[in-house]
Amino acid sequence: MSQITKDTIIADILNIAPDSGPLFRSIGMNCLGCAMASGETLEQACAAHGVNVDDLLTKLNSYTN
């Protein structure tokens, strides 16, 4: 499986870990199908939503193991 990093695009994360959608929505990232999801990195999305990227990375990578 692929490792999710700060530079991974949101849309790619949803392909790598399709069950992670509810996690994104629980922190206010509701527009997972919008244009930004296709070009925004995890780090950029976290900055825009005030989310700690390292904490989210740990949670997201648990979906890939």
N, CA, C and O atoms as CSV, one atom per row, in Angstrom:
chain,resi,resn,atom,element,x,y,z
A,1,MET,N,N,0.833,-1.190,0.000
A,1,MET,CA,C,0.000,0.000,0.000
A,1,MET,C,C,0.877,1.251,0.000
A,1,MET,O,O,2.044,1.217,0.389
A,2,SER,N,N,0.293,2.327,-0.436
A,2,SER,CA,C,1.008,3.594,-0.504
A,2,SER,C,C,1.001,4.296,0.838
A,2,SER,O,O,0.044,4.204,1.607
A,3,GLN,N,N,2.081,4.994,1.100
A,3,GLN,CA,C,2.193,5.815,2.300
A,3,GLN,C,C,1.636,7.196,1.987
A,3,GLN,O,O,1.977,7.782,0.960
A,4,ILE,N,N,0.792,7.718,2.851
A,4,ILE,CA,C,0.242,9.059,2.695
A,4,ILE,C,C,1.209,10.037,3.349
A,4,ILE,O,O,1.660,9.811,4.472
A,5,THR,N,N,1.528,11.129,2.647
A,5,THR,CA,C,2.426,12.149,3.172
A,5,THR,C,C,1.723,13.501,3.134
A,5,THR,O,O,0.594,13.613,2.657
A,6,LYS,N,N,2.400,14.518,3.639
A,6,LYS,CA,C,1.872,15.884,3.616
A,6,LYS,C,C,1.652,16.376,2.191
A,6,LYS,O,O,0.820,17.251,1.951
A,7,ASP,N,N,2.392,15.815,1.257
A,7,ASP,CA,C,2.319,16.253,-0.133
A,7,ASP,C,C,1.317,15.452,-0.976
A,7,ASP,O,O,1.154,15.718,-2.167
A,8,THR,N,N,0.660,14.487,-0.367
A,8,THR,CA,C,-0.313,13.689,-1.113
A,8,THR,C,C,-1.562,14.527,-1.374
A,8,THR,O,O,-2.064,15.213,-0.483
A,9,ILE,N,N,-2.048,14.458,-2.600
A,9,ILE,CA,C,-3.259,15.176,-3.001
A,9,ILE,C,C,-4.471,14.509,-2.337
A,9,ILE,O,O,-4.527,13.285,-2.223
A,10,ILE,N,N,-5.431,15.320,-1.903
A,10,ILE,CA,C,-6.613,14.804,-1.207
A,10,ILE,C,C,-7.315,13.718,-2.032
A,10,ILE,O,O,-7.661,12.666,-1.495
A,11,ALA,N,N,-7.526,13.957,-3.311
A,11,ALA,CA,C,-8.194,12.966,-4.158
A,11,ALA,C,C,-7.410,11.652,-4.188
A,11,ALA,O,O,-8.007,10.577,-4.233
A,12,ASP,N,N,-6.087,11.732,-4.163
A,12,ASP,CA,C,-5.259,10.520,-4.152
A,12,ASP,C,C,-5.417,9.778,-2.824
A,12,ASP,O,O,-5.429,8.547,-2.792
A,13,ILE,N,N,-5.536,10.526,-1.740
A,13,ILE,CA,C,-5.740,9.892,-0.424
A,13,ILE,C,C,-7.031,9.094,-0.438
A,13,ILE,O,O,-7.085,7.980,0.085
A,14,LEU,N,N,-8.073,9.662,-1.037
A,14,LEU,CA,C,-9.355,8.962,-1.093
A,14,LEU,C,C,-9.271,7.707,-1.943
A,14,LEU,O,O,-10.025,6.761,-1.715
A,15,ASN,N,N,-8.368,7.676,-2.920
A,15,ASN,CA,C,-8.141,6.464,-3.710
A,15,ASN,C,C,-7.328,5.442,-2.925
A,15,ASN,O,O,-7.594,4.242,-2.996
A,16,ILE,N,N,-6.338,5.918,-2.179
A,16,ILE,CA,C,-5.473,5.038,-1.387
A,16,ILE,C,C,-6.245,4.465,-0.199
A,16,ILE,O,O,-6.128,3.282,0.119
A,17,ALA,N,N,-7.033,5.320,0.451
A,17,ALA,CA,C,-7.763,4.942,1.667
A,17,ALA,C,C,-9.221,5.377,1.542
A,17,ALA,O,O,-9.627,6.353,2.173
A,18,PRO,N,N,-10.012,4.671,0.740
A,18,PRO,CA,C,-11.387,5.093,0.485
A,18,PRO,C,C,-12.266,5.195,1.730
A,18,PRO,O,O,-13.254,5.929,1.730
A,19,ASP,N,N,-11.921,4.476,2.772
A,19,ASP,CA,C,-12.711,4.532,4.008
A,19,ASP,C,C,-12.410,5.766,4.849
A,19,ASP,O,O,-12.997,5.936,5.918
A,20,SER,N,N,-11.508,6.631,4.388
A,20,SER,CA,C,-11.115,7.808,5.171
A,20,SER,C,C,-12.069,8.995,5.013
A,20,SER,O,O,-11.915,9.998,5.709
A,21,GLY,N,N,-13.042,8.898,4.119
A,21,GLY,CA,C,-13.985,9.992,3.905
A,21,GLY,C,C,-14.632,10.505,5.179
A,21,GLY,O,O,-14.648,11.716,5.399
A,22,PRO,N,N,-15.168,9.630,6.033
A,22,PRO,CA,C,-15.780,10.109,7.275
A,22,PRO,C,C,-14.802,10.856,8.189
A,22,PRO,O,O,-15.198,11.782,8.897
A,23,LEU,N,N,-13.532,10.456,8.174
A,23,LEU,CA,C,-12.530,11.167,8.971
A,23,LEU,C,C,-12.382,12.599,8.474
A,23,LEU,O,O,-12.352,13.531,9.277
A,24,PHE,N,N,-12.289,12.781,7.170
A,24,PHE,CA,C,-12.196,14.127,6.611
A,24,PHE,C,C,-13.426,14.948,6.986
A,24,PHE,O,O,-13.304,16.102,7.399
A,25,ARG,N,N,-14.597,14.360,6.845
A,25,ARG,CA,C,-15.826,15.096,7.158
A,25,ARG,C,C,-15.912,15.441,8.641
A,25,ARG,O,O,-16.455,16.488,8.993
A,26,SER,N,N,-15.396,14.595,9.508
A,26,SER,CA,C,-15.463,14.846,10.951
A,26,SER,C,C,-14.640,16.056,11.376
A,26,SER,O,O,-14.874,16.619,12.446
A,27,ILE,N,N,-13.670,16.464,10.542
A,27,ILE,CA,C,-12.860,17.640,10.870
A,27,ILE,C,C,-13.211,18.837,10.004
A,27,ILE,O,O,-12.473,19.820,9.956
A,28,GLY,N,N,-14.350,18.744,9.318
A,28,GLY,CA,C,-14.846,19.887,8.553
A,28,GLY,C,C,-14.430,19.935,7.102
A,28,GLY,O,O,-14.730,20.908,6.411
A,29,MET,N,N,-13.749,18.916,6.619
A,29,MET,CA,C,-13.377,18.856,5.203
A,29,MET,C,C,-14.484,18.111,4.465
A,29,MET,O,O,-14.385,16.908,4.222
A,30,ASN,N,N,-15.526,18.833,4.118
A,30,ASN,CA,C,-16.726,18.219,3.567
A,30,ASN,C,C,-16.748,18.136,2.052
A,30,ASN,O,O,-17.488,17.322,1.498
A,31,CYS,N,N,-15.974,18.938,1.376
A,31,CYS,CA,C,-16.040,19.022,-0.078
A,31,CYS,C,C,-14.993,18.110,-0.719
A,31,CYS,O,O,-14.087,18.581,-1.407
A,32,LEU,N,N,-15.123,16.824,-0.491
A,32,LEU,CA,C,-14.111,15.876,-0.958
A,32,LEU,C,C,-14.147,15.660,-2.463
A,32,LEU,O,O,-13.174,15.174,-3.039
A,33,GLY,N,N,-15.245,16.010,-3.103
A,33,GLY,CA,C,-15.343,15.842,-4.542
A,33,GLY,C,C,-15.157,17.141,-5.310
A,33,GLY,O,O,-15.297,17.163,-6.533
A,34,CYS,N,N,-14.844,18.219,-4.610
A,34,CYS,CA,C,-14.718,19.519,-5.275
A,34,CYS,C,C,-13.385,19.629,-6.021
A,34,CYS,O,O,-12.501,18.785,-5.875
A,35,ALA,N,N,-13.268,20.668,-6.808
A,35,ALA,CA,C,-12.061,20.885,-7.612
A,35,ALA,C,C,-10.809,20.999,-6.748
A,35,ALA,O,O,-9.737,20.553,-7.157
A,36,MET,N,N,-10.927,21.581,-5.576
A,36,MET,CA,C,-9.748,21.734,-4.708
A,36,MET,C,C,-9.192,20.374,-4.288
A,36,MET,O,O,-7.978,20.228,-4.145
A,37,ALA,N,N,-10.043,19.390,-4.091
A,37,ALA,CA,C,-9.585,18.066,-3.672
A,37,ALA,C,C,-8.694,17.422,-4.730
A,37,ALA,O,O,-7.878,16.555,-4.415
A,38,SER,N,N,-8.849,17.840,-5.975
A,38,SER,CA,C,-8.054,17.265,-7.056
A,38,SER,C,C,-6.678,17.899,-7.185
A,38,SER,O,O,-5.819,17.365,-7.887
A,39,GLY,N,N,-6.450,19.029,-6.520
A,39,GLY,CA,C,-5.167,19.686,-6.663
A,39,GLY,C,C,-4.536,20.146,-5.365
A,39,GLY,O,O,-3.431,20.688,-5.370
A,40,GLU,N,N,-5.223,19.938,-4.257
A,40,GLU,CA,C,-4.738,20.428,-2.972
A,40,GLU,C,C,-4.060,19.299,-2.206
A,40,GLU,O,O,-4.584,18.187,-2.124
A,41,THR,N,N,-2.896,19.594,-1.649
A,41,THR,CA,C,-2.202,18.600,-0.840
A,41,THR,C,C,-2.833,18.520,0.538
A,41,THR,O,O,-3.592,19.401,0.941
A,42,LEU,N,N,-2.517,17.476,1.240
A,42,LEU,CA,C,-3.009,17.319,2.603
A,42,LEU,C,C,-2.545,18.489,3.463
A,42,LEU,O,O,-3.318,19.019,4.262
A,43,GLU,N,N,-1.300,18.890,3.305
A,43,GLU,CA,C,-0.770,19.989,4.102
A,43,GLU,C,C,-1.528,21.287,3.816
A,43,GLU,O,O,-1.833,22.039,4.742
A,44,GLN,N,N,-1.829,21.554,2.564
A,44,GLN,CA,C,-2.573,22.760,2.199
A,44,GLN,C,C,-3.991,22.718,2.769
A,44,GLN,O,O,-4.479,23.717,3.299
A,45,ALA,N,N,-4.642,21.582,2.662
A,45,ALA,CA,C,-6.002,21.446,3.184
A,45,ALA,C,C,-6.035,21.618,4.696
A,45,ALA,O,O,-6.939,22.258,5.233
A,46,CYS,N,N,-5.057,21.050,5.375
A,46,CYS,CA,C,-5.001,21.184,6.827
A,46,CYS,C,C,-4.781,22.638,7.231
A,46,CYS,O,O,-5.393,23.118,8.185
A,47,ALA,N,N,-3.920,23.332,6.516
A,47,ALA,CA,C,-3.676,24.745,6.809
A,47,ALA,C,C,-4.955,25.559,6.616
A,47,ALA,O,O,-5.257,26.447,7.413
A,48,ALA,N,N,-5.694,25.256,5.569
A,48,ALA,CA,C,-6.925,25.991,5.280
A,48,ALA,C,C,-8.017,25.708,6.311
A,48,ALA,O,O,-8.879,26.552,6.555
A,49,HIS,N,N,-7.978,24.525,6.910
A,49,HIS,CA,C,-9.028,24.126,7.852
A,49,HIS,C,C,-8.574,24.167,9.308
A,49,HIS,O,O,-9.340,23.804,10.201
A,50,GLY,N,N,-7.346,24.601,9.558
A,50,GLY,CA,C,-6.854,24.698,10.932
A,50,GLY,C,C,-6.687,23.352,11.615
A,50,GLY,O,O,-6.960,23.214,12.807
A,51,VAL,N,N,-6.239,22.364,10.857
A,51,VAL,CA,C,-6.067,21.006,11.367
A,51,VAL,C,C,-4.575,20.685,11.438
A,51,VAL,O,O,-3.812,21.050,10.544
A,52,ASN,N,N,-4.168,20.006,12.498
A,52,ASN,CA,C,-2.772,19.595,12.647
A,52,ASN,C,C,-2.477,18.474,11.658
A,52,ASN,O,O,-3.023,17.376,11.772
A,53,VAL,N,N,-1.620,18.754,10.698
A,53,VAL,CA,C,-1.347,17.802,9.620
A,53,VAL,C,C,-0.696,16.523,10.135
A,53,VAL,O,O,-0.986,15.442,9.622
A,54,ASP,N,N,0.167,16.620,11.126
A,54,ASP,CA,C,0.843,15.422,11.631
A,54,ASP,C,C,-0.133,14.479,12.319
A,54,ASP,O,O,-0.036,13.262,12.160
A,55,ASP,N,N,-1.075,15.032,13.083
A,55,ASP,CA,C,-2.086,14.197,13.733
A,55,ASP,C,C,-2.958,13.509,12.693
A,55,ASP,O,O,-3.260,12.321,12.808
A,56,LEU,N,N,-3.360,14.266,11.677
A,56,LEU,CA,C,-4.209,13.691,10.632
A,56,LEU,C,C,-3.452,12.630,9.837
A,56,LEU,O,O,-4.027,11.604,9.471
A,57,LEU,N,N,-2.188,12.865,9.572
A,57,LEU,CA,C,-1.366,11.869,8.853
A,57,LEU,C,C,-1.338,10.536,9.590
A,57,LEU,O,O,-1.477,9.478,8.975
A,58,THR,N,N,-1.161,10.588,10.886
A,58,THR,CA,C,-1.134,9.361,11.681
A,58,THR,C,C,-2.443,8.605,11.528
A,58,THR,O,O,-2.448,7.390,11.335
A,59,LYS,N,N,-3.549,9.326,11.616
A,59,LYS,CA,C,-4.860,8.685,11.486
A,59,LYS,C,C,-5.059,8.135,10.077
A,59,LYS,O,O,-5.520,7.005,9.915
A,60,LEU,N,N,-4.717,8.920,9.061
A,60,LEU,CA,C,-4.910,8.473,7.689
A,60,LEU,C,C,-4.069,7.253,7.357
A,60,LEU,O,O,-4.545,6.332,6.692
A,61,ASN,N,N,-2.831,7.238,7.811
A,61,ASN,CA,C,-1.968,6.095,7.501
A,61,ASN,C,C,-2.414,4.825,8.199
A,61,ASN,O,O,-2.026,3.731,7.790
A,62,SER,N,N,-3.224,4.946,9.249
A,62,SER,CA,C,-3.767,3.734,9.880
A,62,SER,C,C,-4.749,3.039,8.945
A,62,SER,O,O,-4.991,1.841,9.089
A,63,TYR,N,N,-5.321,3.772,7.986
A,63,TYR,CA,C,-6.230,3.173,7.013
A,63,TYR,C,C,-5.483,2.383,5.940
A,63,TYR,O,O,-6.088,1.563,5.249
A,64,THR,N,N,-4.184,2.615,5.792
A,64,THR,CA,C,-3.420,1.952,4.737
A,64,THR,C,C,-2.711,0.697,5.217
A,64,THR,O,O,-2.117,-0.018,4.411
A,65,ASN,N,N,-2.759,0.418,6.496
A,65,ASN,CA,C,-2.046,-0.747,7.037
A,65,ASN,C,C,-2.912,-1.967,7.090
A,65,ASN,O,O,-2.459,-3.027,7.521
